[in-house]
Amino acid sequence: MTTAHSPIPLRVWVHTRQGHRAVDGVAVAWTSRAVRVRYLDEHGRQGFAWVWANAVVRR
């Protein structure tokens, strides 16, 4: 696992109680197949999630 020295801005698909959503976030760690992201939900709450690498796009 690689940890980011500084967060990398990205757009990410996450699964919430309301369904799947594309949100802005930052990559904080990754492997060859997955990315750990920090994001804000639609209510401004911070969330963390591991997502597949193909669910993120750098901003």
N, C-alpha and C positions, 0 to 999 in steps of 0.2 A: 504494500500500500504506500502511496505517495501522498504526503501532506503538503498543501500549498503554503508557500512562504507568505504570500498575500492572496486574498480571495480573488478568484477569476470570475468576472461578470458573465452571466449566461441567461438564456431563456430555457426553461425546463418544464416538462410535463410531469405533474404530480397528481396522485389520486387523493381526493379529499372526500368528506362525507357527501358533498354535493356532486361528486363525479370527478372526471378527469379535467384538469385545468392547466393551461399554459401560463406560467408566472415568471417574473424576473427573480433571479437569485444569484448566488455565487457558489462556485465549487470550492470546497474546503479540503477535500481528499479524493483520491481516485485509485482504481486498479485498472487493469487492461480492459475490463468489461463493464465496470460500474463507477458511478460518481456519487460522492456524498455532497449534498447541496444544502445550503441554508437559504431560506426564502421567507417572504412575508405573505400570509394568506390575505383574502379579500377583506378581513377585519383588522389587518395590521399586526396580527400575531406572528411571531417568529416560529418557523418550523424547520425541522431537519429531516432529510430522507435520503436513503440510498436509492438510486435509479439506474436503469440500464444506460450505458454510455450513449446509445442512439436516441435517448430521450432529451438530450441537451444540445444546445447550439450556442456557441460563444457570441457575445454581443460586441 
